């Protein structure tokens, strides 16, 4: 463990003394230090680097039971929840490797605050907002890297390298985990680290400026955040800036225009084909249906989707690929969630199951998201493969 002088800093916000304690999210010594500070020092507020959903994730082991899976797909939230599942799986594999549950020091702080009846505040930005900003504000190439890392995290074995473990011991878990989905480029660092540094300092300032402000706050944050947070404590971000950081930007229009561009291109190829001959036109349509529907159905089959989902994949993909407002994965996910409603036992064992890649095919909740992912990828692959063959048929 680093020297306490390096990871414990006390600053003042107005009349409130704020002690920033930098923790390592996979360290037993961090848990012990948290216990020491809360048990033996006099604080009237404990602030933790968590948002409300992450706090619930730590303290409520059965929170998935409260989700309506069908509504998740209907409201197009499957993508974000799939990322959350992948993050949870990675954390669980770390716990199995290290013998320490990631975030245990935060959970212990919450437990002690409640036992001692100390005011508890969560100061981190909502994880869904962070992930949303990550997806919408990074480049298209980085998004491919994120998806590639997500797939690798599900399908590749469970080993975590020594270097990854050492990196985790020095800093913030969320940053380290999502870094597995893409290189640590400036855009990613900005969303995952810099913005959250600003947000947490701003939240601490809000707490100290409230009518019943605490006099002594113990703020627990990942050690990697201290470098960014300390310089800002003298002049915390204003409330307006916090609102800006907490805003979910609209989705990038690039994918929207690409989608409609693909649609216009394929329809144009159909027109060209039918003008040449009805036989060629029919051949082009058949190529589109077979490749697009076939790859999507193959993805669903690999995910061990329900037979009805496989059939739905084949017929949905050729149509949804011509309409960027709806994805094949969403349609197939809706069918799968209707045909194979998850059982209570699937929710009860979800946390354990997703840490073992083979269990993604056996747990109905996990398999449902696997069906969504692989059918979506199959549809994308089918779209571009079919497009290439259509062009070759016309040129040839």
C-alpha positions as CSV (number, residue, x, y, z in Angstrom):
1,X,0.0,0.0,0.0
2,X,1.2,3.5,-0.7
3,X,2.1,5.9,2.0
4,X,-1.0,7.5,3.7
5,X,0.4,10.9,2.9
6,X,-0.1,10.0,-0.8
7,X,-3.6,8.7,-0.5
8,X,-5.1,10.7,2.3
9,X,-5.6,14.5,1.8
10,X,-7.7,16.9,3.9
11,X,-9.0,20.1,2.3
12,X,-11.6,22.6,3.2
13,X,-14.8,23.5,1.3
14,X,-16.1,26.5,3.2
15,X,-16.5,25.5,6.8
16,X,-16.4,21.8,6.0
17,X,-13.3,19.7,6.3
18,X,-13.2,17.1,3.6
19,X,-10.8,14.1,3.9
20,X,-10.2,12.4,0.6
21,X,-9.2,8.8,1.1
22,X,-7.8,7.2,-2.0
23,X,-8.6,3.5,-2.1
24,X,-7.6,0.5,-4.3
25,X,-10.8,-1.3,-5.2
26,X,-9.3,-4.7,-5.0
27,X,-7.2,-4.4,-1.9
28,X,-7.8,-5.9,1.6
29,X,-5.6,-3.1,3.1
30,X,-8.0,-0.5,1.7
31,X,-10.9,-2.3,3.4
32,X,-8.9,-2.2,6.7
33,X,-8.1,1.5,6.3
34,X,-11.8,2.4,5.7
35,X,-12.7,0.5,8.8
36,X,-10.0,2.3,10.8
37,X,-11.0,5.8,9.7
38,X,-14.7,5.3,10.2
39,X,-14.4,3.4,13.5
40,X,-11.9,5.7,15.1
41,X,-12.4,9.2,13.7
42,X,-15.3,11.5,14.1
43,X,-17.1,12.1,10.8
44,X,-20.6,13.3,10.3
45,X,-20.8,12.3,6.6
46,X,-19.4,9.5,4.5
47,X,-19.3,10.1,0.8
48,X,-18.5,7.2,-1.5
49,X,-17.5,7.0,-5.2
50,X,-20.8,5.3,-6.1
51,X,-24.0,6.3,-7.9
52,X,-27.4,5.1,-6.7
53,X,-27.5,2.2,-9.2
54,X,-24.0,1.0,-8.3
55,X,-24.9,1.3,-4.6
56,X,-27.9,-0.9,-5.3
57,X,-25.7,-3.3,-7.2
58,X,-23.4,-3.7,-4.3
59,X,-26.1,-4.0,-1.6
60,X,-29.0,-5.7,-3.3
61,X,-28.0,-9.1,-4.6
62,X,-31.4,-9.7,-6.1
63,X,-31.9,-6.4,-8.0
64,X,-32.2,-8.1,-11.4
65,X,-35.5,-9.6,-10.2
66,X,-37.0,-6.1,-10.4
67,X,-36.3,-5.8,-14.1
68,X,-38.9,-6.5,-16.7
69,X,-36.8,-8.2,-19.4
70,X,-39.4,-7.7,-22.1
71,X,-39.7,-4.0,-21.4
72,X,-35.9,-3.6,-21.5
73,X,-35.9,-4.8,-25.1
74,X,-39.0,-2.9,-26.0
75,X,-37.4,0.4,-24.7
76,X,-34.1,-0.3,-26.5
77,X,-32.0,-0.5,-23.3
78,X,-30.6,-4.0,-24.0
79,X,-27.2,-2.6,-25.2
80,X,-26.4,-0.7,-22.0
81,X,-27.6,-3.5,-19.8
82,X,-25.4,-5.9,-21.8
83,X,-22.4,-3.7,-21.1
84,X,-23.3,-3.7,-17.4
85,X,-23.5,-7.5,-17.4
86,X,-20.1,-7.7,-19.0
87,X,-18.7,-5.3,-16.4
88,X,-20.2,-7.4,-13.6
89,X,-18.8,-10.6,-15.1
90,X,-15.3,-9.0,-15.3
91,X,-15.6,-7.9,-11.6
92,X,-16.7,-11.3,-10.5
93,X,-13.7,-13.0,-12.3
94,X,-11.4,-10.5,-10.5
95,X,-13.0,-11.5,-7.2
96,X,-12.4,-15.1,-7.9
97,X,-8.8,-14.5,-8.8
98,X,-7.9,-12.1,-6.0
99,X,-10.1,-13.4,-3.2
100,X,-11.4,-9.8,-2.6
101,X,-14.7,-8.6,-4.1
102,X,-14.0,-5.4,-6.1
103,X,-15.6,-2.5,-4.4
104,X,-15.5,-4.2,-1.0
105,X,-14.1,-1.2,0.7
106,X,-17.1,0.9,-0.6
107,X,-19.5,-1.7,0.6
108,X,-17.8,-1.8,4.0
109,X,-18.1,2.0,4.3
110,X,-21.8,1.8,3.5
111,X,-22.3,-0.9,6.1
112,X,-20.4,1.1,8.8
113,X,-22.2,4.4,8.0
114,X,-25.5,2.7,8.4
115,X,-24.5,0.9,11.6
116,X,-23.2,4.1,13.2
117,X,-26.1,6.2,11.8
118,X,-23.7,8.5,9.9
119,X,-25.0,10.5,6.9
120,X,-24.2,8.6,3.7
121,X,-23.9,10.4,0.3
122,X,-23.2,8.9,-3.2
123,X,-21.1,11.4,-5.2
124,X,-20.3,9.6,-8.5
125,X,-22.2,10.2,-11.8
126,X,-24.9,7.7,-12.7
127,X,-23.1,4.8,-14.4
128,X,-25.7,4.7,-17.2
129,X,-25.0,8.4,-18.0
130,X,-21.2,7.6,-18.1
131,X,-21.7,4.7,-20.4
132,X,-24.1,6.6,-22.6
133,X,-21.6,9.5,-22.9
134,X,-18.9,7.0,-23.6
135,X,-20.8,5.4,-26.5
136,X,-22.0,8.7,-28.0
137,X,-18.8,10.8,-27.6
138,X,-16.1,8.4,-28.8
139,X,-15.3,7.8,-32.5
140,X,-16.8,5.0,-34.6
141,X,-13.5,3.1,-34.6
142,X,-13.3,3.2,-30.8
143,X,-16.9,1.9,-30.7
144,X,-15.7,-1.1,-32.7
145,X,-12.9,-1.7,-30.2
146,X,-15.4,-1.4,-27.3
147,X,-17.7,-4.0,-29.0
148,X,-14.7,-6.2,-29.8
149,X,-13.5,-6.1,-26.2
150,X,-17.1,-6.8,-25.0
151,X,-17.3,-10.0,-27.2
152,X,-13.8,-11.1,-26.0
153,X,-14.8,-10.6,-22.4
154,X,-17.8,-12.9,-22.9
155,X,-16.2,-15.6,-25.1
156,X,-12.5,-15.7,-24.1
157,X,-11.4,-17.5,-21.0
158,X,-11.5,-16.1,-17.5
159,X,-7.8,-15.4,-16.9
160,X,-6.8,-11.9,-15.8
161,X,-3.2,-10.9,-16.4
162,X,-0.8,-9.9,-13.6
163,X,-0.4,-6.5,-15.3
164,X,-4.1,-5.9,-15.2
165,X,-4.3,-6.8,-11.6
166,X,-1.4,-4.5,-10.7
167,X,-3.1,-1.7,-12.6
168,X,-6.4,-2.3,-10.8
169,X,-4.6,-2.1,-7.4
170,X,-3.4,1.4,-8.2
171,X,-6.6,3.0,-9.4
172,X,-10.2,3.1,-10.4
173,X,-12.1,-0.1,-11.2
174,X,-14.6,1.3,-13.7
175,X,-11.7,3.0,-15.6
176,X,-9.7,-0.3,-15.6
177,X,-12.7,-2.5,-16.6
178,X,-13.9,-0.3,-19.5
179,X,-10.3,0.1,-20.7
180,X,-10.6,-3.6,-21.5
181,X,-13.1,-2.6,-24.2
182,X,-10.8,-0.1,-25.9
183,X,-7.4,1.6,-25.7
184,X,-7.0,4.4,-23.2
185,X,-7.4,7.2,-25.8
186,X,-8.1,10.8,-24.8
187,X,-11.8,10.6,-25.6
188,X,-12.3,7.6,-23.3
189,X,-10.2,9.1,-20.5
190,X,-12.2,12.4,-20.7
191,X,-15.5,10.6,-20.2
192,X,-14.4,7.9,-17.7
193,X,-11.9,9.9,-15.5
194,X,-11.8,13.7,-16.1
195,X,-15.6,14.3,-16.2
196,X,-16.1,12.1,-13.1
197,X,-13.4,13.9,-11.2
198,X,-15.2,17.2,-11.9
199,X,-18.6,15.7,-11.1
200,X,-17.5,14.3,-7.7
201,X,-15.8,17.5,-6.7
202,X,-19.0,19.4,-7.7
203,X,-21.1,17.0,-5.6
204,X,-19.0,17.4,-2.6
205,X,-19.3,21.2,-3.0
206,X,-23.1,20.8,-3.2
207,X,-23.2,18.8,0.0
208,X,-21.1,21.4,1.9
209,X,-23.3,24.2,0.6
210,X,-26.6,22.7,1.6
211,X,-28.6,24.2,4.5
212,X,-27.6,21.4,6.9
213,X,-24.1,20.9,5.7
214,X,-21.8,18.4,7.5
215,X,-18.7,19.7,9.3
216,X,-16.4,16.7,8.6
217,X,-16.7,14.5,5.5
218,X,-14.8,11.4,4.7
219,X,-14.8,10.9,0.9
220,X,-13.8,7.5,-0.4
221,X,-12.6,7.6,-4.1
222,X,-10.4,5.4,-6.2
223,X,-6.7,6.4,-5.7
224,X,-6.5,7.3,-9.4
225,X,-9.0,10.1,-8.9
226,X,-7.0,12.1,-6.3
227,X,-4.6,13.6,-8.9
228,X,-7.5,15.1,-10.8
229,X,-9.8,16.0,-7.9
230,X,-7.3,17.8,-5.6
231,X,-6.6,20.8,-7.9
232,X,-10.3,21.4,-8.4
233,X,-11.1,21.5,-4.7
234,X,-10.1,25.1,-4.4
235,X,-12.6,26.1,-7.1
236,X,-15.3,23.4,-7.5
237,X,-17.4,23.2,-10.7
238,X,-20.6,25.2,-10.6
239,X,-24.1,23.6,-10.5
240,X,-24.7,24.4,-14.2
241,X,-21.5,22.5,-15.2
242,X,-22.7,19.5,-13.1
243,X,-26.0,19.5,-15.1
244,X,-24.0,19.6,-18.3
245,X,-21.8,16.6,-17.1
246,X,-25.0,14.7,-16.1
247,X,-26.7,15.2,-19.4
248,X,-27.0,12.4,-21.9
249,X,-26.1,13.7,-25.3
250,X,-28.2,12.7,-28.3
251,X,-26.9,9.7,-30.2
252,X,-24.4,10.4,-33.0
253,X,-26.0,11.0,-36.3
254,X,-23.2,9.2,-38.1
255,X,-24.7,5.7,-37.6
256,X,-28.1,7.1,-38.6
257,X,-26.9,8.5,-41.9
258,X,-24.8,5.3,-42.6
259,X,-27.9,3.2,-42.0
260,X,-30.1,5.2,-44.4
261,X,-27.2,5.3,-46.8
262,X,-27.0,1.5,-46.9
263,X,-30.8,1.4,-47.3
264,X,-30.7,3.8,-50.3
265,X,-27.7,2.0,-51.8
266,X,-29.4,-1.5,-51.6
267,X,-32.7,-0.2,-52.9
268,X,-30.9,1.5,-55.8
269,X,-29.2,-1.8,-56.6
270,X,-32.6,-3.5,-56.6
271,X,-34.0,-0.9,-59.1
272,X,-30.9,-1.3,-61.3
273,X,-31.3,-5.1,-61.2
274,X,-35.0,-5.1,-62.1
275,X,-34.4,-2.6,-64.9
276,X,-31.8,-4.9,-66.4
277,X,-34.0,-8.0,-66.1
278,X,-36.6,-9.3,-63.7
279,X,-34.5,-12.4,-63.3
280,X,-31.5,-10.4,-62.1
281,X,-33.7,-8.3,-59.8
282,X,-35.2,-11.4,-58.2
283,X,-31.7,-12.8,-57.8
284,X,-30.5,-9.6,-56.0
285,X,-33.5,-9.7,-53.6
286,X,-32.8,-13.4,-52.9
287,X,-29.1,-12.6,-52.2
288,X,-30.1,-9.9,-49.7
289,X,-32.6,-12.1,-47.9
290,X,-30.4,-15.2,-47.8
291,X,-27.2,-13.5,-46.6
292,X,-28.8,-11.0,-44.2
293,X,-31.3,-13.4,-42.8
294,X,-28.9,-16.3,-42.8
295,X,-26.1,-14.6,-40.9
296,X,-28.6,-13.2,-38.3
297,X,-30.2,-16.6,-37.9
298,X,-26.7,-18.2,-37.5
299,X,-25.8,-15.7,-34.8
300,X,-29.1,-16.6,-33.0
301,X,-28.3,-20.3,-33.4
302,X,-24.8,-19.9,-31.9
303,X,-26.4,-18.2,-28.9
304,X,-28.7,-21.2,-28.7
305,X,-31.8,-19.1,-29.2
306,X,-35.3,-20.6,-29.3
307,X,-36.3,-22.0,-32.7
308,X,-38.9,-19.3,-33.0
309,X,-36.2,-16.7,-32.4
310,X,-34.0,-18.3,-35.2
311,X,-36.9,-18.1,-37.6
312,X,-37.7,-14.5,-36.5
313,X,-34.0,-13.7,-37.1
314,X,-34.1,-14.9,-40.7
315,X,-37.2,-12.9,-41.6
316,X,-36.5,-9.8,-39.4
317,X,-32.9,-9.0,-40.5
318,X,-33.5,-8.3,-44.2
319,X,-36.3,-5.8,-43.2
320,X,-34.6,-4.2,-40.2
321,X,-31.4,-3.7,-42.1
322,X,-33.3,-1.4,-44.4
323,X,-34.7,0.6,-41.4
324,X,-32.0,2.2,-39.1
325,X,-34.6,3.0,-36.5
326,X,-35.0,-0.6,-35.4
327,X,-32.4,-3.3,-35.1
328,X,-32.7,-7.0,-35.7
329,X,-31.3,-7.8,-32.3
330,X,-34.1,-5.9,-30.6
331,X,-36.8,-7.8,-32.6
332,X,-35.1,-11.2,-31.9
333,X,-34.6,-10.3,-28.2
334,X,-38.3,-9.5,-27.9
335,X,-39.2,-12.9,-29.4
336,X,-36.7,-14.7,-27.2
337,X,-37.9,-13.0,-24.0
338,X,-41.5,-14.0,-24.9
339,X,-40.7,-17.6,-25.8
340,X,-38.3,-18.2,-22.9
341,X,-39.2,-16.1,-19.9
342,X,-36.4,-16.2,-17.4
343,X,-37.0,-18.2,-14.2
344,X,-36.5,-17.0,-10.7
345,X,-33.5,-19.4,-10.4
346,X,-31.9,-17.6,-13.4
347,X,-32.0,-14.3,-11.6
348,X,-30.8,-15.8,-8.3
349,X,-27.7,-17.3,-9.9
350,X,-27.0,-14.6,-12.5
351,X,-24.1,-13.0,-10.6
352,X,-22.3,-16.3,-10.3
353,X,-23.2,-17.6,-13.8
354,X,-21.9,-14.6,-15.8
355,X,-18.5,-15.0,-14.4
356,X,-18.2,-18.3,-16.2
357,X,-18.3,-17.7,-20.0
358,X,-20.0,-21.1,-20.7
359,X,-22.9,-20.2,-18.4
360,X,-23.9,-17.4,-20.7
361,X,-25.6,-20.1,-22.8
362,X,-27.3,-21.8,-19.8
363,X,-28.7,-18.9,-17.8
364,X,-31.8,-17.7,-19.5
365,X,-31.2,-14.0,-18.6
366,X,-27.6,-14.1,-19.8
367,X,-28.5,-16.1,-22.9
368,X,-31.2,-13.6,-23.8
369,X,-28.6,-10.8,-24.0
370,X,-26.3,-13.2,-25.9
371,X,-29.0,-13.7,-28.4
372,X,-29.4,-9.9,-28.7
373,X,-25.6,-9.4,-29.3
374,X,-25.0,-12.3,-31.7
375,X,-28.1,-11.7,-33.8
376,X,-27.2,-8.0,-34.1
377,X,-23.6,-8.9,-35.2
378,X,-25.0,-11.5,-37.6
379,X,-27.3,-8.9,-39.2
380,X,-24.5,-6.4,-39.6
381,X,-22.2,-9.0,-41.1
382,X,-25.0,-10.1,-43.4
383,X,-25.7,-6.6,-44.5
384,X,-22.2,-5.8,-45.8
385,X,-21.7,-9.3,-47.2
386,X,-24.9,-9.2,-49.1
387,X,-24.1,-5.7,-50.3
388,X,-20.7,-6.9,-51.7
389,X,-22.3,-9.8,-53.5
390,X,-25.0,-7.7,-55.0
391,X,-22.5,-5.3,-56.4
392,X,-20.5,-8.2,-57.8
393,X,-23.6,-9.6,-59.5
394,X,-24.5,-6.3,-61.1
395,X,-20.9,-5.6,-62.2
396,X,-20.4,-9.2,-63.4
